[in-house]
Amino acid sequence: MTEAQIKLKRTESLLLELIPEALGSLNDKRLHDINVIEVKCSRGKSDAKVYLDPASLSEQEKRDYLKLLRKARPIVETFCLKDQGWFRSPKLTFEFDEQLKKSQNLEELFKRIAKDEE
């Protein structure tokens, strides 16, 4: 692992800790319950995708949460900036992580195939 990759991983892990803390400091109680699963930074650390746990939310609720998070983004970025003393913070984009759902669907398909072969 190169030094640049180590710095990138360090930034991602810091953001993984700071973002829930920043969301918890906001006045909107709905944002306190959101679980951050993973943060992926771009190579230059100018952008970061924040993956959230969908936790059985409906599509409408997901849209509402994303709308709230877009409004709260500058506050969260400022929180990270001040906490770490960075010159600038990565621009955050929030998404719900659907990988778990996809992997569960694949497992179900494999189980069906196994049953059909028997």
C-alpha positions in Angstrom: 0.0 0.0 0.0 1.4 3.4 -1.0 1.6 6.4 1.2 -1.2 8.1 -0.8 -3.5 5.1 -0.3 -2.8 5.1 3.4 -3.7 8.8 3.7 -6.8 8.2 1.7 -7.9 5.4 4.0 -7.1 7.5 7.0 -9.3 10.3 5.7 -12.1 7.9 5.0 -12.0 6.4 8.5 -11.9 9.9 10.0 -15.0 10.9 8.0 -16.7 7.7 9.0 -16.4 8.8 12.7 -17.0 12.5 12.1 -20.1 12.4 9.9 -22.4 10.6 12.5 -21.1 12.9 15.2 -21.9 15.9 13.0 -25.4 14.5 12.2 -26.0 13.9 15.9 -25.2 17.5 16.7 -27.9 18.8 14.4 -31.3 19.9 15.7 -33.3 17.5 13.4 -33.9 14.3 15.4 -34.5 12.3 12.2 -30.9 12.7 11.2 -29.7 11.3 14.5 -30.9 7.8 13.6 -29.1 7.5 10.2 -26.3 4.9 10.2 -23.2 5.6 8.1 -21.9 2.3 6.6 -19.0 3.5 4.6 -17.2 6.5 3.2 -15.3 6.5 -0.1 -13.1 9.4 -1.0 -12.0 10.3 -4.5 -8.3 10.0 -5.2 -7.7 13.7 -4.6 -9.9 13.8 -1.5 -12.0 16.6 -3.0 -15.2 14.4 -3.1 -16.5 11.7 -0.8 -19.5 9.4 -1.1 -21.2 8.6 2.1 -23.1 5.3 2.1 -26.0 5.0 4.4 -27.9 2.0 5.8 -31.4 1.8 4.1 -32.7 0.0 7.2 -36.1 -1.0 5.8 -37.0 2.6 4.7 -39.6 3.1 2.0 -38.6 4.9 -1.2 -40.4 8.1 -0.1 -38.6 8.1 3.2 -35.2 7.6 1.4 -36.0 10.6 -0.8 -36.9 12.7 2.3 -33.7 11.7 4.1 -31.6 12.5 1.1 -33.3 15.9 0.8 -32.6 16.6 4.5 -28.9 15.5 4.1 -28.4 17.7 1.0 -29.5 20.7 3.1 -27.3 19.6 6.0 -24.3 18.9 3.9 -22.6 22.3 4.3 -23.0 22.1 8.1 -21.5 18.6 8.2 -18.6 19.7 6.0 -17.9 22.7 8.2 -18.0 20.4 11.3 -15.4 18.1 9.8 -13.3 21.0 8.7 -13.2 22.7 12.1 -12.8 19.4 14.0 -9.7 18.3 12.0 -8.3 21.7 11.2 -8.3 20.9 7.5 -7.8 23.5 4.8 -10.8 22.2 3.0 -13.3 19.4 3.5 -14.3 16.9 0.8 -17.6 17.6 -0.9 -20.0 15.0 0.5 -22.7 13.2 -1.4 -25.1 10.9 0.4 -26.4 7.6 -1.0 -28.2 4.6 0.4 -26.2 1.4 0.2 -28.2 -1.2 -1.7 -25.4 -3.8 -1.9 -26.7 -5.8 1.1 -30.1 -6.0 -0.6 -28.5 -7.1 -3.9 -26.4 -9.8 -2.1 -29.4 -11.1 -0.3 -31.3 -11.4 -3.6 -28.4 -13.3 -5.1 -28.3 -15.7 -2.2 -32.0 -16.4 -2.6 -31.4 -17.1 -6.3 -28.6 -19.5 -5.5 -30.8 -21.3 -2.9 -33.6 -21.6 -5.5 -31.1 -23.0 -8.1 -29.8 -25.5 -5.5 -33.4 -26.7 -4.7 -34.2 -27.0 -8.4 -31.2 -29.2 -9.0 -32.1 -31.5 -6.2 
